[in-house]
Amino acid sequence: MKNILTIHNLTKTYIRYNKKVDALKSISLTIKQGEIFCLLGVNGAGKTTLSSILATLHPATSGDILYNDRSIYQDLYTYRRALGFCPQQQNLDEYLTVKQNLIFAGRYFLMTKSAIEAKVGLLMEELELEKYTDSHIDTLSGGNKQRTLIARALVHDPKIVILDEPTVGLDPDIRRKLWDLIKQLQMNGVTIIITTHYLDEAEYLSDRVCILHQGKIVLIESVIKLKQQRAGKKLEEIFLDLMKEQDE
């Protein structure tokens, strides 16, 4: 598989209370077309910062991101059209219904009316949102808001999808259905980047995991190889061992 994203020496520095804080420290990695790539780490590790920079919500302090071997900063328009993003914090329009939020997303990406109707209908069926078609966002449960966010990220058939904690607040059955949807997206050639605290989710879904700690990469490896290297332990046990090793 060819590299769809290449990240070169990415650094993000904030100033908090007149003190410099390095959220990311010269991160370099590649993400392959059609793979599921999971970002893992404890709170403050830098995974949400990295995903938000990849989503072009925040600029990097230094470094570069290449999409198909070209800097995204040379052509943000093309990159953003190829990108679907589901944020950790809900930002749906509460004055619109579920369906209207999804239609608006399609119009934002200049889809035709017929293409929007077809895609919105399919997504609402797959994510079991049909009975909430005309419900306003502020009447939904947290889980249903999350499903609407995920549907919105997929309306325009993006080539890369970034999911920041996508299954928080979802019932176990809906969570499993979302996993199936993610696997189906991968079969269709979509590249998926996931940040998650759920290690069982990362173990089930990911081709490779990237473990971050204090803004640095600890390792990037496939779950299969990690388990082989660590005597068949589950990913959760491996992760806890690695975090303990980092703090020693």
Backbone bond lengths (Angstrom), bond angles and torsions (degrees), N, CA, C in turn:
res aa  C-N    CA-C-N  psi(-1)  N-CA   C-N-CA  omega(-1)  CA-C   N-CA-C  phi
1 M - - - 1.458 - - 1.533 110.15 -
2 K 1.321 116.96 137.88 1.460 119.94 179.73 1.524 110.36 -80.54
3 N 1.321 115.92 159.95 1.459 121.00 177.31 1.523 109.50 -76.82
4 I 1.335 116.21 127.92 1.457 120.07 176.32 1.524 110.49 -96.89
5 L 1.347 117.03 -31.06 1.467 122.28 176.04 1.524 109.32 -129.35
6 T 1.302 115.28 134.71 1.460 121.55 174.81 1.518 108.12 -128.05
7 I 1.319 116.68 124.14 1.458 122.23 -176.12 1.522 108.22 -110.77
8 H 1.331 115.91 122.38 1.466 122.02 -176.27 1.530 110.63 -112.88
9 N 1.311 116.81 115.10 1.480 122.54 169.30 1.525 112.97 46.41
10 L 1.315 115.93 49.75 1.462 121.30 -176.19 1.536 109.82 -79.48
11 T 1.321 114.45 125.64 1.463 121.21 -179.98 1.522 109.07 -128.13
12 K 1.316 115.58 140.12 1.461 120.75 174.72 1.524 108.63 -132.72
13 T 1.329 114.96 121.09 1.455 121.18 -178.52 1.527 109.72 -121.74
14 Y 1.329 115.48 131.96 1.462 121.63 175.52 1.527 108.88 -112.86
15 I 1.326 115.22 157.51 1.461 120.65 170.40 1.525 107.56 -111.31
16 R 1.326 115.13 116.83 1.465 120.35 179.38 1.528 108.69 -125.69
17 Y 1.320 115.25 124.17 1.464 120.74 -179.56 1.537 110.71 51.69
18 N 1.357 114.19 45.07 1.467 121.98 178.25 1.528 113.29 63.00
19 K 1.330 116.05 21.81 1.460 120.84 179.97 1.521 109.20 -126.19
20 K 1.339 116.47 136.27 1.456 120.90 -179.97 1.530 110.61 -77.32
21 V 1.343 115.41 131.27 1.463 121.50 177.86 1.526 108.06 -123.42
22 D 1.309 116.85 121.59 1.464 121.84 178.44 1.522 109.65 -92.00
23 A 1.344 116.48 102.22 1.465 120.67 179.72 1.521 111.63 -76.74
24 L 1.342 117.04 -33.56 1.461 123.09 174.85 1.523 108.06 -132.35
25 K 1.328 116.24 138.44 1.462 121.21 -174.29 1.524 110.03 -124.88
26 S 1.332 115.98 92.56 1.479 122.72 175.46 1.533 112.12 51.28
27 I 1.341 115.13 57.74 1.465 121.30 179.13 1.525 109.58 -78.19
28 S 1.325 116.86 129.13 1.467 122.15 174.02 1.531 108.80 -133.05
29 L 1.324 116.08 129.71 1.464 120.45 178.27 1.522 109.10 -165.77
30 T 1.316 115.85 166.85 1.462 121.81 174.45 1.524 109.40 -124.85
31 I 1.323 115.41 147.78 1.463 122.06 176.23 1.522 107.46 -123.59
32 K 1.314 115.98 130.46 1.457 121.34 -173.02 1.529 111.58 -89.98
33 Q 1.306 114.76 149.80 1.461 120.01 177.99 1.521 110.03 -62.40
34 G 1.327 115.93 129.35 1.454 121.38 175.51 1.510 115.45 83.10
35 E 1.332 118.10 7.82 1.465 118.45 178.67 1.526 110.83 -99.38
36 I 1.325 114.81 160.12 1.463 121.97 171.27 1.521 106.73 -102.99
37 F 1.321 114.95 117.51 1.460 122.36 -171.68 1.522 107.69 -119.06
38 C 1.328 117.44 118.81 1.465 121.19 -176.09 1.519 111.09 -105.21
39 L 1.325 115.80 132.09 1.459 123.06 173.47 1.526 108.39 -97.65
40 L 1.327 115.87 121.81 1.457 121.20 -176.64 1.519 110.07 -123.27
41 G 1.323 115.34 152.10 1.462 119.97 177.16 1.514 110.04 164.32
42 V 1.306 116.47 159.58 1.460 120.48 176.19 1.526 108.94 -71.30
43 N 1.322 116.53 171.16 1.466 119.94 176.93 1.529 110.29 -56.40
44 G 1.343 115.06 132.49 1.452 119.79 179.99 1.511 114.54 86.85
45 A 1.335 117.28 4.92 1.473 120.05 -178.57 1.518 112.24 -72.07
46 G 1.349 116.76 -26.72 1.459 120.74 179.82 1.508 114.20 116.23
47 K 1.336 117.11 2.00 1.471 118.86 -175.03 1.526 112.00 -69.80
48 T 1.320 118.96 -40.59 1.462 120.41 178.20 1.530 110.57 -70.69
49 T 1.322 116.82 -35.87 1.471 119.79 174.78 1.518 110.58 -60.34
50 L 1.331 116.62 -45.79 1.463 120.46 179.94 1.525 111.01 -63.78
51 S 1.323 117.87 -45.03 1.462 119.60 -178.85 1.525 111.30 -65.68
52 S 1.329 118.19 -34.86 1.470 120.43 179.41 1.531 111.36 -70.96
53 I 1.326 117.59 -32.47 1.469 120.07 175.15 1.524 109.50 -70.27
54 L 1.321 117.56 -42.16 1.469 120.69 176.69 1.526 110.90 -61.62
55 A 1.334 116.50 -31.88 1.462 121.13 178.68 1.521 112.68 -82.69
56 T 1.319 117.60 0.49 1.472 126.15 -179.91 1.527 112.85 64.04
57 L 1.328 116.36 25.31 1.465 119.76 175.59 1.527 111.12 -79.85
58 H 1.320 116.10 -29.72 1.450 121.52 179.37 1.529 108.69 -134.87
59 P 1.314 117.65 145.51 1.470 119.75 177.30 1.525 110.69 -81.59
60 A 1.321 115.77 150.34 1.461 119.93 171.22 1.525 109.24 -75.66
61 T 1.310 116.79 152.52 1.458 120.26 173.88 1.525 110.18 -71.33
62 S 1.327 115.60 -39.13 1.466 120.97 175.40 1.521 108.49 -157.32
63 G 1.330 115.53 167.52 1.455 120.57 -177.57 1.515 111.61 100.68
64 D 1.329 116.26 -178.09 1.461 120.56 -175.94 1.523 110.35 -146.11
65 I 1.334 115.02 156.75 1.467 123.07 175.07 1.518 107.31 -126.21
66 L 1.314 116.78 125.46 1.458 121.90 178.13 1.518 109.98 -105.28
67 Y 1.325 115.95 130.41 1.468 122.29 172.55 1.519 106.88 -110.42
68 N 1.323 115.94 117.13 1.478 120.69 -174.22 1.528 110.94 50.67
69 D 1.332 114.85 47.11 1.477 123.85 173.60 1.525 114.36 70.70
70 R 1.322 117.87 14.44 1.463 121.04 176.66 1.524 109.54 -128.54
71 S 1.329 116.24 137.30 1.455 120.32 -179.26 1.523 110.58 -58.25
72 I 1.326 116.57 130.94 1.471 119.63 179.43 1.526 110.53 -64.24
73 Y 1.333 117.23 -24.98 1.461 120.70 -176.90 1.526 112.25 -76.84
74 Q 1.329 116.62 -10.20 1.459 120.56 173.24 1.522 112.16 -85.35
75 D 1.343 116.40 -19.70 1.470 120.09 -178.61 1.527 109.24 -155.92
76 L 1.317 116.27 70.92 1.465 120.96 -179.15 1.522 112.24 -61.91
77 Y 1.328 116.67 -31.65 1.464 120.80 -178.17 1.526 110.71 -59.19
78 T 1.324 116.74 -50.98 1.464 120.54 -179.04 1.522 111.00 -63.51
79 Y 1.320 116.74 -43.19 1.466 120.33 -179.30 1.524 111.28 -63.30
80 R 1.330 117.28 -44.94 1.465 119.73 -178.08 1.522 112.17 -66.98
81 R 1.309 117.85 -31.40 1.471 119.82 175.90 1.523 111.80 -66.59
82 A 1.328 116.05 -26.66 1.459 121.14 -179.22 1.524 112.79 -87.80
83 L 1.337 116.26 -1.18 1.459 121.64 -168.63 1.527 112.14 -113.06
84 G 1.326 115.87 135.65 1.454 121.89 169.47 1.517 108.49 -118.50
85 F 1.340 117.56 136.23 1.463 120.36 -174.62 1.518 110.60 -133.45
86 C 1.332 115.26 128.49 1.469 121.67 173.70 1.524 107.64 -113.93
87 P 1.335 118.40 106.55 1.465 120.97 -174.18 1.525 112.27 -76.01
88 Q 1.314 114.56 163.71 1.460 120.45 178.26 1.530 110.46 -72.06
89 Q 1.324 117.16 -36.51 1.457 121.69 179.71 1.522 110.24 -98.56
90 Q 1.311 116.61 131.85 1.463 122.94 -177.61 1.529 111.07 -63.77
91 N 1.334 116.55 126.60 1.473 120.67 -179.98 1.531 111.43 -134.91
92 L 1.317 116.35 34.72 1.468 120.89 176.81 1.526 110.00 -73.38
93 D 1.322 116.23 157.63 1.463 121.64 179.04 1.530 108.63 -81.18
94 E 1.316 116.41 111.82 1.460 120.98 -175.17 1.521 112.88 -74.75
95 Y 1.347 117.93 -10.14 1.464 120.62 176.72 1.522 111.73 -86.21
96 L 1.325 116.62 -7.02 1.461 121.47 -179.26 1.523 110.32 -111.63
97 T 1.323 115.68 158.21 1.459 120.76 174.52 1.529 109.35 -78.30
98 V 1.333 115.38 173.54 1.465 120.16 177.30 1.528 110.48 -56.84
99 K 1.322 116.18 -50.61 1.464 119.61 -177.82 1.529 111.13 -64.28
100 Q 1.324 117.19 -40.24 1.464 119.72 -179.53 1.526 111.53 -64.22
101 N 1.350 117.77 -36.53 1.457 120.95 175.84 1.521 110.92 -60.22
102 L 1.333 116.42 -41.77 1.463 120.60 -177.94 1.534 110.71 -72.61
103 I 1.324 117.14 -39.10 1.467 120.47 177.34 1.529 110.26 -63.13
104 F 1.336 116.05 -43.20 1.464 119.83 178.72 1.530 111.43 -59.08
105 A 1.359 116.35 -39.34 1.469 120.26 178.25 1.525 110.46 -62.17
106 G 1.331 116.65 -41.29 1.465 120.29 177.88 1.516 111.91 -64.02
107 R 1.322 117.13 -40.70 1.472 120.62 178.65 1.530 110.95 -66.60
108 Y 1.318 115.78 -35.26 1.463 120.11 178.56 1.534 110.29 -58.87
109 F 1.327 115.99 -36.25 1.463 120.74 179.55 1.529 112.60 -94.51
110 L 1.342 116.76 16.34 1.467 123.22 171.88 1.528 113.27 61.51
111 M 1.335 116.42 32.27 1.459 120.25 175.35 1.526 109.80 -75.15
112 T 1.323 116.57 154.36 1.458 119.92 176.07 1.524 109.94 -72.25
113 K 1.333 115.68 159.41 1.464 120.32 -179.13 1.526 111.56 -59.51
114 S 1.327 117.19 -42.92 1.462 120.62 -178.73 1.521 111.25 -66.96
115 A 1.338 117.10 -38.25 1.469 120.64 178.97 1.526 110.33 -67.26
116 I 1.330 116.57 -39.12 1.468 120.43 178.08 1.523 110.56 -63.34
117 E 1.324 117.01 -47.79 1.468 120.81 -178.60 1.525 110.74 -59.64
118 A 1.321 116.71 -43.82 1.463 120.81 -178.12 1.526 111.07 -65.49
119 K 1.328 116.32 -46.29 1.467 120.15 -176.63 1.517 111.62 -69.82
120 V 1.329 117.20 -42.58 1.462 120.84 179.42 1.524 110.31 -62.21
121 G 1.306 117.17 -42.80 1.464 120.63 178.21 1.512 111.75 -60.94
122 L 1.329 116.57 -43.23 1.466 121.34 -179.93 1.523 111.35 -64.59
123 L 1.312 116.83 -45.13 1.460 120.52 -178.20 1.527 111.65 -66.96
124 M 1.319 116.47 -39.17 1.460 119.13 179.92 1.533 110.66 -65.83
125 E 1.326 115.98 -33.65 1.466 119.40 176.30 1.532 110.58 -70.32
126 E 1.327 117.07 -46.94 1.462 121.19 -176.94 1.526 112.46 -64.17
127 L 1.333 116.51 -35.19 1.459 120.98 -177.78 1.525 112.44 -100.19
128 E 1.335 116.31 11.26 1.472 123.37 175.61 1.530 111.97 54.54
129 L 1.313 114.80 51.02 1.461 121.94 179.14 1.527 112.44 -109.68
130 E 1.310 117.39 2.78 1.468 120.29 -172.41 1.524 113.11 -58.46
131 K 1.321 117.13 -39.92 1.471 118.15 -177.36 1.535 112.18 -74.42
132 Y 1.348 116.43 -6.43 1.461 120.41 178.13 1.531 111.49 -107.02
133 T 1.317 116.30 14.28 1.467 121.23 -176.10 1.522 112.89 -47.09
134 D 1.324 116.68 -48.43 1.467 121.01 -174.88 1.524 112.93 -102.81
135 S 1.328 116.42 14.94 1.470 120.58 178.64 1.519 110.57 -83.59
136 H 1.318 116.19 137.78 1.457 119.50 174.35 1.527 109.50 -77.94
137 I 1.310 115.69 152.52 1.463 121.79 -171.49 1.518 111.86 -59.16
138 D 1.332 117.42 -39.06 1.464 118.93 -176.31 1.524 113.91 -70.19
139 T 1.338 117.67 -6.33 1.468 120.67 176.88 1.526 112.01 -96.01
140 L 1.326 118.03 -5.02 1.462 121.71 -175.12 1.522 111.72 -87.50
141 S 1.335 114.93 154.78 1.458 120.49 170.59 1.529 109.08 -72.23
142 G 1.322 116.03 166.22 1.461 120.00 178.24 1.513 112.60 -58.96
143 G 1.345 116.66 -39.40 1.458 120.68 179.47 1.515 113.07 -64.89
144 N 1.334 116.22 -39.57 1.462 119.60 179.41 1.527 112.19 -72.38
145 K 1.320 116.63 -32.32 1.461 119.12 172.82 1.530 110.41 -63.05
146 Q 1.338 115.21 -40.79 1.453 119.41 -179.51 1.525 111.30 -64.37
147 R 1.319 117.00 -41.27 1.470 120.40 178.23 1.532 110.96 -64.01
148 T 1.340 116.23 -36.24 1.464 119.73 177.87 1.530 110.77 -67.13
149 L 1.326 116.87 -39.42 1.468 121.11 175.98 1.525 111.12 -59.65
150 I 1.313 116.10 -43.33 1.464 120.70 -179.46 1.525 110.20 -65.59
151 A 1.330 116.27 -43.42 1.470 119.96 177.79 1.524 110.57 -60.25
152 R 1.316 116.79 -43.00 1.467 120.64 -179.95 1.530 111.67 -60.05
153 A 1.329 116.41 -36.88 1.467 120.54 -179.37 1.522 112.36 -67.86
154 L 1.340 116.43 -19.29 1.470 120.37 -173.46 1.527 113.81 -106.09
155 V 1.321 117.55 -4.32 1.469 120.92 -171.94 1.526 112.58 -56.16
156 H 1.323 117.55 -41.81 1.468 121.40 -171.42 1.534 113.21 -93.83
157 D 1.349 116.62 15.65 1.470 121.48 178.89 1.531 111.79 54.47
158 P 1.322 116.93 60.18 1.465 119.74 -177.53 1.531 111.84 -70.22
159 K 1.345 115.13 157.74 1.460 120.98 177.04 1.523 111.35 -86.61
160 I 1.336 116.15 -25.88 1.467 122.62 176.71 1.527 107.82 -127.60
161 V 1.322 116.40 131.95 1.463 120.55 177.44 1.525 108.43 -122.66
162 I 1.331 115.70 126.99 1.464 121.72 176.66 1.520 107.78 -107.83
163 L 1.323 115.84 121.06 1.461 122.51 -178.21 1.524 108.42 -117.82
164 D 1.327 116.48 110.30 1.464 121.80 -178.17 1.528 108.80 -97.26
165 E 1.328 116.33 104.88 1.471 123.60 -176.29 1.535 110.55 52.00
166 P 1.336 118.46 60.36 1.467 120.56 -169.68 1.523 115.97 -71.78
167 T 1.342 118.67 -21.34 1.467 118.78 -173.92 1.520 113.45 -108.06
168 V 1.330 117.42 12.21 1.461 120.24 176.79 1.530 109.14 -62.46
169 G 1.329 116.17 128.17 1.457 120.70 176.90 1.512 115.44 83.19
170 L 1.322 118.18 1.67 1.461 120.55 -179.55 1.521 111.13 -89.93
171 D 1.333 116.27 143.58 1.458 120.91 173.97 1.530 109.54 -65.10
172 P 1.336 118.08 153.34 1.465 120.84 -176.88 1.527 114.36 -54.61
173 D 1.347 117.59 -38.27 1.466 118.78 -178.38 1.531 111.13 -70.06
174 I 1.335 117.31 -39.87 1.468 120.58 177.99 1.523 109.93 -69.14
175 R 1.314 116.07 -36.13 1.467 120.53 178.06 1.535 110.05 -59.91
176 R 1.313 116.39 -44.92 1.464 120.80 179.23 1.526 111.38 -65.13
177 K 1.321 116.30 -38.79 1.467 119.57 178.58 1.525 110.67 -65.91
178 L 1.332 116.68 -35.68 1.454 119.68 176.33 1.525 110.29 -65.62
179 W 1.320 117.07 -40.07 1.463 120.18 176.08 1.530 110.60 -57.91
180 D 1.329 115.35 -43.28 1.474 119.29 178.84 1.528 110.72 -62.63
181 L 1.339 115.90 -40.27 1.466 120.28 178.81 1.528 110.71 -63.78
182 I 1.324 116.93 -41.13 1.466 121.23 178.52 1.521 110.36 -62.39
183 K 1.325 116.59 -42.83 1.462 120.63 177.77 1.529 110.95 -63.33
184 Q 1.330 116.87 -38.24 1.460 120.57 178.31 1.519 111.03 -66.79
185 L 1.324 116.77 -40.46 1.462 120.35 176.28 1.530 110.15 -58.77
186 Q 1.315 115.90 -42.47 1.459 119.62 178.34 1.530 111.32 -61.92
187 M 1.326 116.85 -41.73 1.467 120.32 178.39 1.529 111.22 -61.19
188 N 1.325 116.22 -26.96 1.467 121.26 178.29 1.527 112.61 -87.47
189 G 1.341 116.74 7.16 1.453 121.08 175.06 1.514 116.01 91.29
190 V 1.341 117.42 7.38 1.462 121.10 -179.21 1.535 109.36 -80.18
191 T 1.321 115.86 137.71 1.458 122.12 174.08 1.519 108.58 -89.73
192 I 1.332 117.22 132.12 1.461 120.83 -174.61 1.520 109.65 -125.75
193 I 1.327 115.25 127.00 1.460 122.43 176.92 1.522 107.38 -113.51
194 I 1.322 116.77 123.19 1.460 121.71 -175.06 1.521 109.91 -123.02
195 T 1.323 117.35 131.64 1.457 120.85 164.00 1.520 107.22 -104.01
196 T 1.314 116.42 134.04 1.454 119.38 -177.01 1.522 110.92 -155.03
197 H 1.335 115.41 149.04 1.457 121.86 170.39 1.527 110.79 -93.03
198 Y 1.335 116.71 -9.68 1.461 120.20 -176.10 1.525 109.11 -89.03
199 L 1.322 115.97 106.13 1.458 120.15 -176.34 1.524 112.14 -70.37
200 D 1.338 117.71 -29.01 1.468 119.80 176.08 1.519 110.37 -66.74
201 E 1.320 116.43 -34.25 1.461 122.18 177.14 1.528 110.71 -64.82
202 A 1.329 115.62 -47.71 1.469 120.15 179.03 1.522 111.32 -63.47
203 E 1.324 116.61 -39.86 1.468 120.31 -179.49 1.522 111.45 -65.01
204 Y 1.327 116.59 -39.56 1.464 120.99 -178.10 1.528 111.83 -73.84
205 L 1.332 116.86 -39.36 1.463 120.10 -169.23 1.522 114.82 -93.00
206 S 1.321 117.56 -39.09 1.459 119.63 -160.50 1.523 114.04 -80.34
207 D 1.329 114.10 144.97 1.457 120.88 166.00 1.523 109.34 -79.50
208 R 1.337 115.44 -44.29 1.461 120.80 175.86 1.526 109.39 -137.05
209 V 1.323 114.69 152.07 1.462 120.28 173.75 1.517 108.74 -117.40
210 C 1.330 115.04 146.05 1.460 122.59 173.68 1.524 106.72 -118.28
211 I 1.328 116.02 114.69 1.455 120.54 -178.97 1.516 108.82 -98.87
212 L 1.334 114.81 122.41 1.461 122.37 -179.58 1.521 110.23 -107.10
213 H 1.322 115.19 147.22 1.469 120.47 176.08 1.518 108.27 -148.73
214 Q 1.334 115.39 120.40 1.467 121.78 179.56 1.527 112.32 51.97
215 G 1.337 114.77 42.47 1.457 120.72 174.20 1.506 116.02 81.44
216 K 1.328 117.59 4.60 1.457 121.74 179.27 1.527 110.75 -121.11
217 I 1.333 116.02 155.22 1.457 121.07 176.16 1.519 109.19 -80.97
218 V 1.320 116.24 124.53 1.463 121.80 173.80 1.518 109.76 -82.35
219 L 1.328 115.80 -47.65 1.465 120.94 175.95 1.515 110.19 -163.45
220 I 1.332 115.24 159.42 1.460 123.66 169.53 1.522 106.00 -130.83
221 E 1.332 115.97 120.37 1.456 118.83 -176.00 1.521 110.36 -160.29
222 S 1.321 116.87 159.78 1.462 120.68 173.64 1.530 108.97 -75.10
223 V 1.320 116.14 151.05 1.460 120.55 179.15 1.527 110.03 -62.44
224 I 1.315 116.72 -38.79 1.466 120.69 -179.60 1.523 110.68 -58.88
225 K 1.323 117.51 -48.22 1.468 120.58 -179.37 1.523 111.89 -67.70
226 L 1.326 116.37 -37.89 1.462 119.27 177.54 1.522 111.38 -60.23
227 K 1.330 116.64 -43.04 1.459 120.87 -179.69 1.524 110.73 -67.86
228 Q 1.320 117.13 -35.72 1.463 120.27 175.83 1.523 110.97 -65.03
229 Q 1.321 115.87 -40.13 1.467 120.48 -178.34 1.518 112.59 -72.62
230 R 1.347 116.71 -23.49 1.468 121.43 -174.35 1.527 111.83 -116.63
231 A 1.317 115.09 38.62 1.474 121.66 171.55 1.519 113.27 57.42
232 G 1.335 116.23 36.07 1.454 120.09 173.86 1.512 115.90 75.64
233 K 1.322 117.40 14.20 1.462 120.20 178.87 1.525 110.81 -65.17
234 K 1.331 116.05 155.16 1.455 120.34 173.18 1.532 109.25 -70.55
235 L 1.343 115.14 158.45 1.449 120.06 -177.62 1.523 111.36 -59.01
236 E 1.316 118.01 -36.89 1.466 120.59 179.89 1.525 110.95 -60.39
237 E 1.326 117.28 -43.80 1.464 121.06 178.57 1.520 111.16 -65.48
238 I 1.346 116.38 -41.57 1.464 120.85 178.78 1.521 110.29 -61.87
239 F 1.331 116.16 -44.43 1.463 121.06 -179.69 1.530 110.60 -60.50
240 L 1.324 117.30 -46.18 1.461 120.84 -179.64 1.531 111.07 -63.71
241 D 1.321 116.80 -39.34 1.473 120.62 176.69 1.519 110.67 -61.23
242 L 1.348 116.54 -44.77 1.461 120.58 -178.50 1.533 111.51 -64.95
243 M 1.333 116.78 -40.95 1.454 119.40 178.98 1.529 111.10 -64.92
244 K 1.323 115.78 -36.91 1.473 119.45 176.91 1.524 110.47 -65.52
245 E 1.342 116.26 -40.23 1.462 120.20 179.14 1.531 111.29 -64.81
246 Q 1.330 117.26 -36.21 1.468 120.59 179.92 1.521 112.34 -67.59
247 D 1.328 116.20 -30.40 1.462 120.33 -175.82 1.520 112.95 -90.80
248 E 1.329 116.70 -4.84 1.468 119.69 -179.42 1.526 110.90 -78.92
